Amino acid sequence: MAKVISFQVPKSQREFVRYQEDRGAHFYDKLHQHPQLQLTVILQGKGQFLSGDYVGRFQAGDVFFLGENAPHVFRSDPEFFEKDTELASAGNTIFFDFQALEKALGELDELQALRKFEEFQGLCFQIQGQAAEEIRAIFNQFGLTNGLQRFQLALQLLSLVDQAGADLVRLNEAGLMLGLSEKDGSRMDRVMQFLLKNRFQKISLEETAAVANLSKEAFCRFFKLRTRNTYTQYLNQLRITEAQKQLQETDLSISEIAYRVGFENLAYFNRSFKKICGVTPKEWRAICS
């Protein structure tokens, strides 16, 4: 199989769980994937979370669970990239390396339930409600543990994910980028970076196709296959998620927000917003206030 987008999680070959604390102005902003399962708690910061065909937002308190090789990026909002910013981003992540348990998974009956997580390959989830609350509580003590206690807490976290029920909300579709070649992975990252950087401006399909070094027709096929959306649909989703943020955090008029996020027509903005969110911008603001 062709090499996929690569991101190496520092680890030893005999380590099942790796705990990582991310601190800085912004999070790692490249589209990437890795063979370890990932459980992340956002402590500080906000921005857009992208995975496959999913476009959404993240903020402090959110809990995300990603299956093996789920392509993703936590893209902090533009203000977190400004020079000399005093804004900060923080998140704690646990990586679960099932390859380290390969022999045990095949021989120990007690660990057979863990094979369920093989079905999560390429998928990402947001964990909400009581399950998220319990996971955050365990994360608060996880960094202070090691050895058998850390292994015990890791299994407890996986058990909480397994038993989360309706609190485990699936965000994307599987298989959109599995087996993506290194060349196409790099191409997709360039496209994502370009769209995220320029999403509030007037950008044409031809410009974006040029970033991918593809003809317009070839780019449309490539992009639809990887995101299950047309170029216009995906760009509108990026803009609408920013509009959601501004409707919630500012007192700007709906028309001004529409123009700020890249819509030149207010009626088109209202239609697009309702199609994606299920409510009008005015209704969204009322719900979030």
C-alpha positions as YAML, in Angstrom:
chain: A
units: angstrom
residues:
- id: 1
  name: MET
  ca: [0.00, 0.00, 0.00]
- id: 2
  name: ALA
  ca: [1.21, 3.52, -0.72]
- id: 3
  name: LYS
  ca: [2.74, 5.44, 2.14]
- id: 4
  name: VAL
  ca: [0.20, 7.56, 4.04]
- id: 5
  name: ILE
  ca: [0.59, 11.03, 5.48]
- id: 6
  name: SER
  ca: [3.20, 10.50, 8.16]
- id: 7
  name: PHE
  ca: [3.37, 11.86, 11.68]
- id: 8
  name: GLN
  ca: [5.64, 10.08, 14.14]
- id: 9
  name: VAL
  ca: [4.55, 9.94, 17.77]
- id: 10
  name: PRO
  ca: [7.73, 9.72, 19.87]
- id: 11
  name: LYS
  ca: [7.67, 6.36, 21.66]
- id: 12
  name: SER
  ca: [9.60, 3.24, 22.44]
- id: 13
  name: GLN
  ca: [8.78, 0.00, 20.70]
- id: 14
  name: ARG
  ca: [7.45, -1.45, 23.96]
- id: 15
  name: GLU
  ca: [5.16, 1.38, 25.04]
- id: 16
  name: PHE
  ca: [1.37, 0.99, 24.84]
- id: 17
  name: VAL
  ca: [0.47, 4.48, 26.00]
- id: 18
  name: ARG
  ca: [2.17, 7.84, 25.40]
- id: 19
  name: TYR
  ca: [1.05, 10.97, 27.26]
- id: 20
  name: GLN
  ca: [1.70, 14.36, 25.67]
- id: 21
  name: GLU
  ca: [1.09, 17.93, 26.81]
- id: 22
  name: ASP
  ca: [0.91, 20.59, 24.08]
- id: 23
  name: ARG
  ca: [1.54, 24.17, 25.11]
- id: 24
  name: GLY
  ca: [2.11, 27.20, 22.89]
- id: 25
  name: ALA
  ca: [0.43, 29.99, 21.00]
- id: 26
  name: HIS
  ca: [-1.23, 27.54, 18.61]
- id: 27
  name: PHE
  ca: [-1.55, 23.82, 17.93]
- id: 28
  name: TYR
  ca: [0.34, 21.82, 15.28]
- id: 29
  name: ASP
  ca: [-1.28, 23.03, 12.07]
- id: 30
  name: LYS
  ca: [-0.45, 20.39, 9.45]
- id: 31
  name: LEU
  ca: [-2.90, 17.77, 8.22]
- id: 32
  name: HIS
  ca: [-1.53, 14.46, 9.52]
- id: 33
  name: GLN
  ca: [-2.34, 10.94, 10.62]
- id: 34
  name: HIS
  ca: [-0.66, 8.19, 12.66]
- id: 35
  name: PRO
  ca: [-1.30, 4.53, 13.50]
- id: 36
  name: GLN
  ca: [-1.95, 5.23, 17.19]
- id: 37
  name: LEU
  ca: [-5.43, 5.91, 18.54]
- id: 38
  name: GLN
  ca: [-5.68, 9.40, 20.01]
- id: 39
  name: LEU
  ca: [-7.67, 10.84, 22.91]
- id: 40
  name: THR
  ca: [-7.35, 14.62, 23.30]
- id: 41
  name: VAL
  ca: [-8.70, 17.09, 25.84]
- id: 42
  name: ILE
  ca: [-8.60, 20.76, 24.83]
- id: 43
  name: LEU
  ca: [-7.68, 22.91, 27.82]
- id: 44
  name: GLN
  ca: [-7.18, 26.30, 26.20]
- id: 45
  name: GLY
  ca: [-7.58, 27.86, 22.78]
- id: 46
  name: LYS
  ca: [-10.05, 27.52, 19.95]
- id: 47
  name: GLY
  ca: [-10.18, 27.03, 16.23]
- id: 48
  name: GLN
  ca: [-11.33, 24.69, 13.48]
- id: 49
  name: PHE
  ca: [-11.09, 20.91, 13.63]
- id: 50
  name: LEU
  ca: [-10.90, 19.15, 10.27]
- id: 51
  name: SER
  ca: [-10.97, 15.41, 9.62]
- id: 52
  name: GLY
  ca: [-11.93, 13.87, 6.28]
- id: 53
  name: ASP
  ca: [-15.29, 15.33, 5.33]
- id: 54
  name: TYR
  ca: [-15.83, 16.95, 8.75]
- id: 55
  name: VAL
  ca: [-15.47, 20.68, 9.34]
- id: 56
  name: GLY
  ca: [-16.17, 21.95, 12.85]
- id: 57
  name: ARG
  ca: [-14.79, 23.91, 15.76]
- id: 58
  name: PHE
  ca: [-12.94, 23.10, 18.95]
- id: 59
  name: GLN
  ca: [-12.70, 25.02, 22.20]
- id: 60
  name: ALA
  ca: [-11.63, 24.55, 25.82]
- id: 61
  name: GLY
  ca: [-13.29, 21.55, 27.42]
- id: 62
  name: ASP
  ca: [-13.80, 19.58, 24.23]
- id: 63
  name: VAL
  ca: [-12.81, 15.90, 24.14]
- id: 64
  name: PHE
  ca: [-11.95, 14.16, 20.85]
- id: 65
  name: PHE
  ca: [-11.21, 10.51, 20.10]
- id: 66
  name: LEU
  ca: [-9.55, 9.48, 16.83]
- id: 67
  name: GLY
  ca: [-9.15, 6.00, 15.42]
- id: 68
  name: GLU
  ca: [-6.03, 4.68, 13.73]
- id: 69
  name: ASN
  ca: [-4.86, 6.73, 10.75]
- id: 70
  name: ALA
  ca: [-7.64, 9.31, 10.97]
- id: 71
  name: PRO
  ca: [-6.34, 12.36, 9.05]
- id: 72
  name: HIS
  ca: [-6.90, 15.49, 11.11]
- id: 73
  name: VAL
  ca: [-5.74, 18.95, 12.08]
- id: 74
  name: PHE
  ca: [-6.61, 21.24, 14.98]
- id: 75
  name: ARG
  ca: [-6.18, 24.58, 13.24]
- id: 76
  name: SER
  ca: [-6.09, 27.42, 15.79]
- id: 77
  name: ASP
  ca: [-7.93, 30.62, 14.86]
- id: 78
  name: PRO
  ca: [-5.92, 33.30, 12.96]
- id: 79
  name: GLU
  ca: [-5.37, 35.49, 16.02]
- id: 80
  name: PHE
  ca: [-3.33, 32.70, 17.64]
- id: 81
  name: PHE
  ca: [-0.77, 32.99, 14.83]
- id: 82
  name: GLU
  ca: [-0.25, 36.74, 15.14]
- id: 83
  name: LYS
  ca: [3.23, 37.91, 16.02]
- id: 84
  name: ASP
  ca: [3.73, 38.69, 19.72]
- id: 85
  name: THR
  ca: [0.27, 37.37, 20.59]
- id: 86
  name: GLU
  ca: [-0.44, 36.74, 24.26]
- id: 87
  name: LEU
  ca: [-3.03, 34.11, 23.40]
- id: 88
  name: ALA
  ca: [-2.25, 30.53, 24.34]
- id: 89
  name: SER
  ca: [-3.34, 27.05, 23.35]
- id: 90
  name: ALA
  ca: [-3.13, 23.99, 25.55]
- id: 91
  name: GLY
  ca: [-4.21, 20.40, 25.22]
- id: 92
  name: ASN
  ca: [-3.37, 17.01, 26.67]
- id: 93
  name: THR
  ca: [-3.30, 13.90, 24.52]
- id: 94
  name: ILE
  ca: [-2.94, 10.18, 25.11]
- id: 95
  name: PHE
  ca: [-1.81, 7.98, 22.21]
- id: 96
  name: PHE
  ca: [-2.67, 4.27, 22.39]
- id: 97
  name: ASP
  ca: [-0.35, 2.01, 20.38]
- id: 98
  name: PHE
  ca: [-2.18, -1.28, 19.86]
- id: 99
  name: GLN
  ca: [0.79, -2.67, 17.91]
- id: 100
  name: ALA
  ca: [2.65, -2.87, 21.23]
- id: 101
  name: LEU
  ca: [-0.12, -5.18, 22.50]
- id: 102
  name: GLU
  ca: [-0.30, -7.27, 19.35]
- id: 103
  name: LYS
  ca: [0.77, -10.56, 20.94]
- id: 104
  name: ALA
  ca: [-1.33, -10.02, 24.06]
- id: 105
  name: LEU
  ca: [-4.39, -9.11, 22.01]
- id: 106
  name: GLY
  ca: [-4.09, -12.43, 20.23]
- id: 107
  name: GLU
  ca: [-3.66, -14.55, 23.35]
- id: 108
  name: LEU
  ca: [-5.41, -12.96, 26.35]
- id: 109
  name: ASP
  ca: [-9.19, -13.29, 26.58]
- id: 110
  name: GLU
  ca: [-9.42, -10.27, 28.89]
- id: 111
  name: LEU
  ca: [-8.10, -7.98, 26.16]
- id: 112
  name: GLN
  ca: [-10.26, -9.21, 23.28]
- id: 113
  name: ALA
  ca: [-12.74, -6.38, 23.87]
- id: 114
  name: LEU
  ca: [-10.06, -3.95, 22.75]
- id: 115
  name: ARG
  ca: [-10.31, -5.32, 19.21]
- id: 116
  name: LYS
  ca: [-13.49, -3.28, 18.87]
- id: 117
  name: PHE
  ca: [-11.32, -0.21, 18.38]
- id: 118
  name: GLU
  ca: [-9.98, -1.65, 15.13]
- id: 119
  name: GLU
  ca: [-13.37, -0.71, 13.67]
- id: 120
  name: PHE
  ca: [-12.62, 2.96, 14.38]
- id: 121
  name: GLN
  ca: [-9.88, 3.17, 11.76]
- id: 122
  name: GLY
  ca: [-10.04, 6.50, 9.95]
- id: 123
  name: LEU
  ca: [-12.87, 7.80, 12.17]
- id: 124
  name: CYS
  ca: [-13.00, 10.71, 14.58]
- id: 125
  name: PHE
  ca: [-15.48, 11.34, 17.40]
- id: 126
  name: GLN
  ca: [-16.34, 14.04, 19.88]
- id: 127
  name: ILE
  ca: [-17.10, 12.80, 23.38]
- id: 128
  name: GLN
  ca: [-19.73, 14.75, 25.27]
- id: 129
  name: GLY
  ca: [-21.82, 14.64, 28.43]
- id: 130
  name: GLN
  ca: [-21.00, 12.45, 31.42]
- id: 131
  name: ALA
  ca: [-18.41, 10.43, 29.51]
- id: 132
  name: ALA
  ca: [-16.43, 13.58, 28.68]
- id: 133
  name: GLU
  ca: [-16.63, 14.74, 32.30]
- id: 134
  name: GLU
  ca: [-15.22, 11.44, 33.56]
- id: 135
  name: ILE
  ca: [-12.46, 11.44, 30.94]
- id: 136
  name: ARG
  ca: [-11.41, 14.99, 31.87]
- id: 137
  name: ALA
  ca: [-11.23, 13.94, 35.52]
- id: 138
  name: ILE
  ca: [-8.88, 11.05, 34.71]
- id: 139
  name: PHE
  ca: [-6.72, 13.31, 32.54]
- id: 140
  name: ASN
  ca: [-6.24, 15.60, 35.53]
- id: 141
  name: GLN
  ca: [-4.31, 12.84, 37.31]
- id: 142
  name: PHE
  ca: [-2.88, 10.94, 34.33]
- id: 143
  name: GLY
  ca: [0.28, 13.02, 34.03]
- id: 144
  name: LEU
  ca: [1.18, 12.24, 37.65]
- id: 145
  name: THR
  ca: [1.13, 8.47, 37.12]
- id: 146
  name: ASN
  ca: [3.45, 5.89, 35.63]
- id: 147
  name: GLY
  ca: [3.87, 2.14, 35.35]
- id: 148
  name: LEU
  ca: [0.97, -0.08, 36.28]
- id: 149
  name: GLN
  ca: [-1.19, 2.79, 37.53]
- id: 150
  name: ARG
  ca: [-0.87, 4.60, 34.18]
- id: 151
  name: PHE
  ca: [-1.69, 1.38, 32.30]
- id: 152
  name: GLN
  ca: [-4.76, 0.90, 34.51]
- id: 153
  name: LEU
  ca: [-5.99, 4.44, 33.84]
- id: 154
  name: ALA
  ca: [-5.40, 3.99, 30.10]
- id: 155
  name: LEU
  ca: [-7.64, 0.91, 30.06]
- id: 156
  name: GLN
  ca: [-10.20, 2.80, 32.13]
- id: 157
  name: LEU
  ca: [-10.25, 5.59, 29.54]
- id: 158
  name: LEU
  ca: [-10.77, 3.12, 26.71]
- id: 159
  name: SER
  ca: [-13.57, 1.52, 28.71]
- id: 160
  name: LEU
  ca: [-15.24, 4.93, 29.07]
- id: 161
  name: VAL
  ca: [-15.03, 5.46, 25.30]
- id: 162
  name: ASP
  ca: [-16.43, 1.98, 24.70]
- id: 163
  name: GLN
  ca: [-19.36, 2.59, 27.04]
- id: 164
  name: ALA
  ca: [-20.02, 6.22, 26.07]
- id: 165
  name: GLY
  ca: [-23.12, 5.36, 24.04]
- id: 166
  name: ALA
  ca: [-24.85, 8.49, 22.77]
- id: 167
  name: ASP
  ca: [-22.08, 10.63, 24.29]
- id: 168
  name: LEU
  ca: [-19.73, 9.31, 21.57]
- id: 169
  name: VAL
  ca: [-20.63, 11.42, 18.55]
- id: 170
  name: ARG
  ca: [-19.18, 10.34, 15.22]
- id: 171
  name: LEU
  ca: [-17.98, 13.30, 13.15]
- id: 172
  name: ASN
  ca: [-16.67, 11.95, 9.86]
- id: 173
  name: GLU
  ca: [-16.87, 9.13, 7.34]
- id: 174
  name: ALA
  ca: [-14.18, 6.45, 7.23]
- id: 175
  name: GLY
  ca: [-11.91, 5.62, 4.35]
- id: 176
  name: LEU
  ca: [-11.73, 9.04, 2.70]
- id: 177
  name: MET
  ca: [-7.96, 9.32, 3.09]
- id: 178
  name: LEU
  ca: [-6.87, 5.84, 4.13]
- id: 179
  name: GLY
  ca: [-3.99, 4.68, 1.95]
- id: 180
  name: LEU
  ca: [-3.38, 8.20, 0.67]
- id: 181
  name: SER
  ca: [0.03, 8.35, -0.95]
- id: 182
  name: GLU
  ca: [2.70, 10.62, 0.47]
- id: 183
  name: LYS
  ca: [2.45, 12.79, -2.66]
- id: 184
  name: ASP
  ca: [-1.32, 13.15, -2.44]
- id: 185
  name: GLY
  ca: [-1.11, 13.63, 1.33]
- id: 186
  name: SER
  ca: [1.25, 16.54, 0.81]
- id: 187
  name: ARG
  ca: [-1.06, 17.89, -1.90]
- id: 188
  name: MET
  ca: [-4.08, 17.70, 0.39]
- id: 189
  name: ASP
  ca: [-2.20, 19.48, 3.16]
- id: 190
  name: ARG
  ca: [-1.21, 22.31, 0.80]
- id: 191
  name: VAL
  ca: [-4.85, 22.71, -0.26]
- id: 192
  name: MET
  ca: [-6.08, 22.75, 3.34]
- id: 193
  name: GLN
  ca: [-3.46, 25.29, 4.38]
- id: 194
  name: PHE
  ca: [-4.37, 27.50, 1.42]
- id: 195
  name: LEU
  ca: [-8.11, 27.32, 2.10]
- id: 196
  name: LEU
  ca: [-7.72, 27.98, 5.82]
- id: 197
  name: LYS
  ca: [-5.44, 30.95, 5.20]
- id: 198
  name: ASN
  ca: [-7.59, 32.52, 2.47]
- id: 199
  name: ARG
  ca: [-11.10, 31.33, 3.32]
- id: 200
  name: PHE
  ca: [-12.44, 34.83, 4.01]
- id: 201
  name: GLN
  ca: [-11.23, 36.20, 0.69]
- id: 202
  name: LYS
  ca: [-12.50, 35.70, -2.82]
- id: 203
  name: ILE
  ca: [-10.61, 32.65, -4.06]
- id: 204
  name: SER
  ca: [-11.38, 30.83, -7.26]
- id: 205
  name: LEU
  ca: [-11.44, 27.15, -8.06]
- id: 206
  name: GLU
  ca: [-8.64, 27.74, -10.55]
- id: 207
  name: GLU
  ca: [-6.39, 29.28, -7.86]
- id: 208
  name: THR
  ca: [-6.92, 26.36, -5.51]
- id: 209
  name: ALA
  ca: [-6.38, 23.81, -8.25]
- id: 210
  name: ALA
  ca: [-3.08, 25.51, -9.04]
- id: 211
  name: VAL
  ca: [-1.98, 25.05, -5.40]
- id: 212
  name: ALA
  ca: [-2.63, 21.33, -5.86]
- id: 213
  name: ASN
  ca: [-0.77, 21.41, -9.20]
- id: 214
  name: LEU
  ca: [-3.79, 19.87, -10.91]
- id: 215
  name: SER
  ca: [-6.11, 20.92, -13.69]
- id: 216
  name: LYS
  ca: [-9.48, 22.25, -12.57]
- id: 217
  name: GLU
  ca: [-11.25, 19.06, -13.60]
- id: 218
  name: ALA
  ca: [-8.69, 16.75, -11.97]
- id: 219
  name: PHE
  ca: [-8.73, 18.80, -8.78]
- id: 220
  name: CYS
  ca: [-12.52, 18.60, -8.51]
- id: 221
  name: ARG
  ca: [-12.36, 14.80, -8.72]
- id: 222
  name: PHE
  ca: [-9.47, 14.61, -6.25]
- id: 223
  name: PHE
  ca: [-11.12, 16.93, -3.73]
- id: 224
  name: LYS
  ca: [-14.57, 15.33, -3.89]
- id: 225
  name: LEU
  ca: [-13.06, 11.89, -3.34]
- id: 226
  name: ARG
  ca: [-11.14, 13.04, -0.25]
- id: 227
  name: THR
  ca: [-13.78, 15.23, 1.42]
- id: 228
  name: ARG
  ca: [-17.10, 13.97, 0.05]
- id: 229
  name: ASN
  ca: [-17.87, 17.62, -0.72]
- id: 230
  name: THR
  ca: [-17.46, 19.86, -3.74]
- id: 231
  name: TYR
  ca: [-14.91, 22.65, -3.48]
- id: 232
  name: THR
  ca: [-17.69, 25.22, -3.00]
- id: 233
  name: GLN
  ca: [-19.47, 23.16, -0.35]
- id: 234
  name: TYR
  ca: [-16.29, 22.70, 1.66]
- id: 235
  name: LEU
  ca: [-15.30, 26.37, 1.42]
- id: 236
  name: ASN
  ca: [-18.78, 27.36, 2.58]
- id: 237
  name: GLN
  ca: [-18.45, 25.04, 5.58]
- id: 238
  name: LEU
  ca: [-15.17, 26.69, 6.56]
- id: 239
  name: ARG
  ca: [-16.77, 30.11, 6.31]
- id: 240
  name: ILE
  ca: [-19.93, 29.11, 8.18]
- id: 241
  name: THR
  ca: [-17.97, 27.74, 11.14]
- id: 242
  name: GLU
  ca: [-16.24, 31.13, 11.42]
- id: 243
  name: ALA
  ca: [-19.62, 32.85, 11.17]
- id: 244
  name: GLN
  ca: [-20.85, 30.69, 14.07]
- id: 245
  name: LYS
  ca: [-17.95, 31.94, 16.16]
- id: 246
  name: GLN
  ca: [-18.61, 35.59, 15.32]
- id: 247
  name: LEU
  ca: [-22.34, 35.28, 15.93]
- id: 248
  name: GLN
  ca: [-21.59, 33.90, 19.37]
- id: 249
  name: GLU
  ca: [-18.70, 36.16, 20.37]
- id: 250
  name: THR
  ca: [-19.49, 39.54, 18.76]
- id: 251
  name: ASP
  ca: [-22.35, 42.00, 18.40]
- id: 252
  name: LEU
  ca: [-21.72, 42.51, 14.70]
- id: 253
  name: SER
  ca: [-24.75, 42.50, 12.44]
- id: 254
  name: ILE
  ca: [-25.51, 39.36, 10.48]
- id: 255
  name: SER
  ca: [-24.82, 41.13, 7.18]
- id: 256
  name: GLU
  ca: [-21.43, 42.37, 8.38]
- id: 257
  name: ILE
  ca: [-20.49, 38.89, 9.56]
- id: 258
  name: ALA
  ca: [-21.53, 37.43, 6.22]
- id: 259
  name: TYR
  ca: [-19.23, 39.79, 4.34]
- id: 260
  name: ARG
  ca: [-16.39, 39.32, 6.82]
- id: 261
  name: VAL
  ca: [-16.32, 35.55, 6.35]
- id: 262
  name: GLY
  ca: [-16.34, 35.77, 2.55]
- id: 263
  name: PHE
  ca: [-19.98, 35.83, 1.40]
- id: 264
  name: GLU
  ca: [-20.79, 38.60, -1.07]
- id: 265
  name: ASN
  ca: [-24.54, 37.94, -1.00]
- id: 266
  name: LEU
  ca: [-26.51, 38.04, 2.26]
- id: 267
  name: ALA
  ca: [-29.35, 35.85, 0.98]
- id: 268
  name: TYR
  ca: [-26.87, 33.20, -0.15]
- id: 269
  name: PHE
  ca: [-25.17, 33.35, 3.25]
- id: 270
  name: ASN
  ca: [-28.50, 32.83, 5.04]
- id: 271
  name: ARG
  ca: [-29.41, 29.87, 2.80]
- id: 272
  name: SER
  ca: [-25.98, 28.29, 3.20]
- id: 273
  name: PHE
  ca: [-26.00, 28.77, 6.97]
- id: 274
  name: LYS
  ca: [-29.40, 27.14, 7.39]
- id: 275
  name: LYS
  ca: [-28.48, 24.26, 5.09]
- id: 276
  name: ILE
  ca: [-25.37, 23.47, 7.14]
- id: 277
  name: CYS
  ca: [-26.58, 24.34, 10.65]
- id: 278
  name: GLY
  ca: [-30.30, 23.62, 10.39]
- id: 279
  name: VAL
  ca: [-31.22, 27.08, 11.70]
- id: 280
  name: THR
  ca: [-30.86, 30.65, 10.47]
- id: 281
  name: PRO
  ca: [-28.00, 32.88, 11.67]
- id: 282
  name: LYS
  ca: [-30.48, 34.85, 13.79]
- id: 283
  name: GLU
  ca: [-31.77, 31.66, 15.41]
- id: 284
  name: TRP
  ca: [-28.19, 30.46, 16.00]
- id: 285
  name: ARG
  ca: [-27.31, 33.68, 17.79]
- id: 286
  name: ALA
  ca: [-30.39, 33.39, 19.98]
- id: 287
  name: ILE
  ca: [-29.56, 29.78, 20.88]
- id: 288
  name: CYS
  ca: [-25.96, 30.63, 21.80]
- id: 289
  name: SER
  ca: [-26.71, 33.82, 23.75]
...
